[in-house]
Amino acid sequence: MDFHKILWLLILVAIPIALLDFLGYYQFKKGLRKPFRRIIIKDHDLFWCYKGVDKLYRSYQQLPKSVLTLAKLHIKSINLSNDFISQLSDLFVKLFLTVALTSITIMFTFSTAFLSYLNNDPILKKDYWKWADKVSNTIDNFSKGLDLYILIFSFSIFLLFIVCNHLFFLSLKRALQQKHLDIIKEIEKESQK
């Protein structure tokens, strides 16, 4: 097996997936700002970390009450907890990785036990060629198992990168969603006074 080619292939697959996650976050952010995209707000001389919240607050304040209610319902209806990539990675980890790692571990255990048996069997030691052939086959199987283990490990690292990237953008989406909901809640509270 040529692991370098497989590794480069995994990297080439990971880059578009990471870009799709970034584009999904960008579209999500753009979709949340849709109700007030034509509202122009001039920046105050605020500390830089408050400018984003201030701009959102004043933008939501300028919306009519009916549009504000629709925006709130739209933002609340977005379900970020049930996405395809998280479920797929969870299935992969639970099913494929556990079965693959268990089978590789069993193969290593049997190979080690068989090598120990071959080393201590006096009958096979008398027939050197037969003994050497069995030891060679066992070591070949051991080597193939190690290659498979390295391949699964590389694929697991690839999957870990994709899942971490996805979870990062998912947490950004959740924080942005909560920020918008908090601002709308505060505006509704002030309008009730």
KETORGU-909740 format. One line per 8 residues: number of its first residue (from 1); their letters; for each residue x, y, z of C-alpha. Coordinates in Angstrom, 3 decimals, decimal comma. Layout:
# KETORGU-909740
NUM) a) X Y Z ~ ...
This chain:
# KETORGU-909740
1) mdfhkilw) 0,000 0,000 0,000 ~ 1,205 3,460 -0,796 ~ 0,217 5,446 2,288 ~ 1,488 8,745 0,948 ~ -0,985 8,631 -1,950 ~ -3,819 7,709 0,390 ~ -2,838 10,487 2,795 ~ -2,759 13,079 -0,012
9) llilvaip) -6,109 11,822 -1,253 ~ -7,579 12,216 2,233 ~ -6,149 15,742 2,472 ~ -7,599 16,631 -0,942 ~ -10,992 15,366 0,224 ~ -10,763 17,213 3,574 ~ -10,122 20,638 2,031 ~ -13,420 20,846 0,075
17) ialldflg) -15,348 19,521 3,080 ~ -13,791 22,214 5,297 ~ -14,611 24,842 2,658 ~ -18,208 23,631 2,488 ~ -18,486 23,997 6,266 ~ -17,104 27,534 6,031 ~ -19,513 28,407 3,214 ~ -22,378 26,914 5,220
25) yyqfkkgl) -21,486 29,140 8,161 ~ -21,228 32,177 5,888 ~ -24,638 31,454 4,344 ~ -26,107 30,923 7,812 ~ -24,730 34,269 8,980 ~ -26,003 35,976 5,835 ~ -29,442 34,384 6,272 ~ -29,756 35,687 9,833
33) rkpfrrii) -29,069 39,239 8,653 ~ -31,599 39,040 5,803 ~ -34,468 40,924 7,516 ~ -32,382 44,087 7,926 ~ -29,858 43,917 5,119 ~ -31,075 47,255 3,697 ~ -30,988 49,064 7,040 ~ -27,960 51,326 7,291
41) ikdhdlfw) -26,515 51,852 10,754 ~ -23,678 54,275 11,388 ~ -21,046 53,056 13,798 ~ -20,742 54,833 17,120 ~ -17,462 55,363 18,867 ~ -17,835 52,185 20,875 ~ -15,223 49,782 22,035 ~ -14,568 47,419 19,099
49) cykgvdkl) -16,064 44,329 20,770 ~ -19,469 46,052 21,239 ~ -19,862 47,289 17,666 ~ -21,327 44,028 16,321 ~ -23,893 43,734 19,093 ~ -24,776 47,423 18,848 ~ -25,280 47,179 15,100 ~ -27,503 44,116 15,463
57) yrsyqqlp) -29,438 45,713 18,321 ~ -30,161 48,917 16,432 ~ -30,980 46,982 13,252 ~ -33,515 44,802 15,025 ~ -34,940 47,905 16,741 ~ -35,759 49,463 13,394 ~ -37,733 46,456 12,187 ~ -41,529 46,585 12,392
65) ksvltlak) -42,968 44,418 15,177 ~ -44,439 41,848 12,752 ~ -41,130 41,405 10,921 ~ -39,306 41,156 14,261 ~ -41,682 38,377 15,324 ~ -41,172 36,540 12,034 ~ -37,402 36,904 12,338 ~ -37,550 35,499 15,874
73) lhiksinl) -39,669 32,533 14,762 ~ -37,336 31,876 11,848 ~ -34,233 31,927 14,054 ~ -35,879 29,700 16,683 ~ -36,954 27,206 14,019 ~ -33,387 26,581 12,860 ~ -32,366 23,178 14,216 ~ -28,603 22,892 14,500
81) sndfisql) -28,513 19,768 16,644 ~ -29,569 17,251 14,015 ~ -27,104 17,516 11,142 ~ -25,896 14,879 8,708 ~ -22,127 15,146 9,258 ~ -22,383 14,703 13,041 ~ -24,622 11,671 12,682 ~ -22,430 10,133 9,993
89) sdlfvklf) -19,247 10,588 12,007 ~ -20,952 9,163 15,094 ~ -22,048 6,105 13,115 ~ -18,556 5,715 11,658 ~ -16,887 5,886 15,058 ~ -19,339 3,499 16,689 ~ -19,511 0,954 13,920 ~ -16,506 0,956 11,651
97) ltvaltsi) -13,679 1,983 13,971 ~ -14,656 -0,340 16,801 ~ -15,098 -3,336 14,496 ~ -11,890 -2,608 12,561 ~ -9,757 -2,017 15,640 ~ -11,185 -5,088 17,364 ~ -10,466 -7,318 14,383 ~ -6,933 -5,967 14,054
105) timftfst) -6,319 -6,531 17,761 ~ -7,612 -10,104 17,491 ~ -5,372 -10,712 14,483 ~ -2,329 -9,361 16,356 ~ -3,146 -11,522 19,352 ~ -3,518 -14,681 17,257 ~ -0,343 -13,912 15,323 ~ 1,629 -13,381 18,522
113) aflsylnn) 0,232 -16,553 20,088 ~ 0,930 -18,521 16,911 ~ 4,523 -17,223 16,754 ~ 5,003 -18,260 20,367 ~ 3,591 -21,699 19,558 ~ 5,853 -22,045 16,508 ~ 8,862 -21,025 18,547 ~ 8,200 -23,654 21,217
121) dpilkkdy) 6,935 -26,572 19,074 ~ 9,682 -29,247 18,994 ~ 8,070 -31,209 16,116 ~ 8,045 -28,225 13,741 ~ 11,601 -27,288 14,722 ~ 12,813 -30,635 13,336 ~ 11,464 -29,732 9,878 ~ 13,238 -26,387 9,445
129) wkwadkvs) 11,705 -25,464 6,057 ~ 8,158 -26,052 7,221 ~ 8,839 -24,112 10,417 ~ 10,450 -21,207 8,513 ~ 7,528 -21,110 6,048 ~ 4,923 -20,921 8,842 ~ 6,898 -18,237 10,705 ~ 7,289 -16,259 7,475
137) ntidnfsk) 3,543 -16,469 6,744 ~ 2,704 -15,374 10,279 ~ 5,082 -12,411 10,070 ~ 3,570 -11,453 6,687 ~ 0,084 -11,497 8,212 ~ 1,402 -9,447 11,114 ~ 2,870 -6,913 8,660 ~ -0,391 -6,707 6,669
145) gldlyili) -2,300 -6,118 9,901 ~ 0,098 -3,338 10,828 ~ -0,381 -1,728 7,396 ~ -4,141 -1,928 7,812 ~ -3,864 -0,463 11,295 ~ -1,833 2,494 9,943 ~ -4,416 3,031 7,181 ~ -7,287 3,039 9,684
153) fsfsifll) -5,328 5,366 11,948 ~ -4,736 7,777 9,047 ~ -8,403 7,664 8,124 ~ -9,320 8,300 11,764 ~ -7,078 11,368 11,858 ~ -8,774 12,577 8,663 ~ -12,198 12,017 10,196 ~ -11,126 13,764 13,390
161) fivcnhlf) -10,086 16,825 11,364 ~ -13,412 16,918 9,534 ~ -15,448 16,459 12,707 ~ -13,443 19,091 14,637 ~ -13,831 21,552 11,774 ~ -17,549 20,833 11,560 ~ -18,043 21,138 15,325 ~ -16,143 24,432 15,319
169) flslkral) -18,453 25,952 12,707 ~ -21,482 24,389 14,397 ~ -20,544 26,062 17,685 ~ -20,130 29,381 15,844 ~ -23,598 28,946 14,337 ~ -25,122 28,157 17,733 ~ -23,442 31,161 19,347 ~ -24,643 33,427 16,532
177) qqkhldii) -28,156 32,037 16,763 ~ -28,211 32,608 20,532 ~ -26,824 36,128 20,099 ~ -29,624 37,059 17,706 ~ -32,263 35,510 19,969 ~ -30,902 37,357 23,028 ~ -30,965 40,684 21,195 ~ -34,536 40,097 19,988
185) keiekesq) -35,586 39,101 23,502 ~ -34,094 42,296 24,921 ~ -35,845 44,439 22,297 ~ -39,186 42,735 23,051 ~ -38,644 43,337 26,760 ~ -37,978 47,030 26,178 ~ -40,999 47,434 23,911 ~ -43,282 45,976 26,595
193) k) -42,235 48,638 29,148
